[in-house]
């Protein structure tokens, strides 16, 4: 099971506690198996994915979360499976993603978990 990191650009990442509950066309998939074996698709694959953040958070990730929680905003998102410095780490590209749901364990504005909905997913 690899570690997962949210790619924030400019060589910034935030390690995630968990990435789970990948759904494509209403079907559940194991994220680790999907990342390891995906061969791509000629058709867009809509779906959702849960990301759970750790207690140590990057400020850039906080700004990103605020942006995707705005339901009028869709952003491309990259999640790195493995060491972000490794050229062999797989990259999960989510196209036109937004936070379909978020979970706040306390009163602050920074959620602990997000369900990202997306228009397409590709693995590179």
DAHU-V816518 format. One record per residue. N is the residue number from 0. RES is the residue in one letter. SS is DSSP state (H for helix, E for strand, C for the rest). OMEGA is omega as a letter, one per 20 degrees, with the letter a starting at -180 (NA if undefined). D_FIRST is the distance of its C-alpha to the first C-alpha in whole Angstrom. Layout:
N&RES&SS&OMEGA&D_FIRST  N&RES&SS&OMEGA&D_FIRST
//
This chain:
0&X&C&a&0  1&X&C&r&4  2&X&C&r&7  3&X&E&a&9  4&X&E&r&13  5&X&E&r&16  6&X&E&a&18  7&X&E&a&22  8&X&E&r&24  9&X&C&r&26  10&X&C&r&23  11&X&E&r&22  12&X&E&r&19  13&X&E&r&17  14&X&E&a&14  15&X&E&r&13  16&X&E&a&12  17&X&E&r&10  18&X&E&a&10  19&X&E&r&11  20&X&E&r&14  21&X&E&r&15  22&X&E&r&18  23&X&E&a&20  24&X&C&r&24  25&X&C&r&24  26&X&E&r&21  27&X&E&r&18  28&X&E&r&14  29&X&C&a&11  30&X&H&a&10  31&X&H&r&6  32&X&H&a&9  33&X&H&a&12  34&X&H&a&11  35&X&H&a&10  36&X&H&a&14  37&X&C&r&16  38&X&C&r&19  39&X&C&a&21  40&X&C&r&24  41&X&C&a&28  42&X&C&r&28  43&X&C&r&26  44&X&C&r&23  45&X&C&r&24  46&X&E&a&21  47&X&E&a&20  48&X&E&r&16  49&X&E&r&16  50&X&E&r&15  51&X&E&a&15  52&X&E&r&17  53&X&C&r&17  54&X&C&r&20  55&X&C&a&20  56&X&C&r&21  57&X&C&r&23  58&X&H&r&26  59&X&H&r&26  60&X&H&r&23  61&X&H&r&25  62&X&H&r&28  63&X&H&r&25  64&X&H&r&25  65&X&H&a&28  66&X&H&a&29  67&X&H&r&27  68&X&H&r&28  69&X&C&a&31  70&X&C&r&31  71&X&C&a&34  72&X&C&r&31  73&X&C&a&29  74&X&E&r&26  75&X&E&a&24  76&X&E&r&21  77&X&E&r&18  78&X&E&a&14  79&X&E&r&13  80&X&E&a&9  81&X&C&a&9  82&X&C&a&12  83&X&C&a&15  84&X&C&a&17  85&X&C&r&16  86&X&C&a&18  87&X&C&r&15  88&X&C&r&13  89&X&E&r&13  90&X&E&r&15  91&X&E&r&15  92&X&E&r&19  93&X&E&a&20  94&X&E&r&24  95&X&E&a&26  96&X&E&r&24  97&X&E&r&25  98&X&E&r&24  99&X&E&r&25  100&X&E&r&25  101&X&E&a&24  102&X&E&r&24  103&X&C&r&26  104&X&C&r&26  105&X&C&a&29  106&X&C&a&32  107&X&C&a&30  108&X&C&a&30  109&X&C&a&26  110&X&C&r&24  111&X&C&a&21  112&X&E&r&19  113&X&E&r&20  114&X&E&r&20  115&X&E&r&21  116&X&E&a&23  117&X&E&r&23  118&X&C&a&25  119&X&E&r&23  120&X&E&r&20  121&X&E&r&19  122&X&E&r&16  123&X&C&NA&18
//
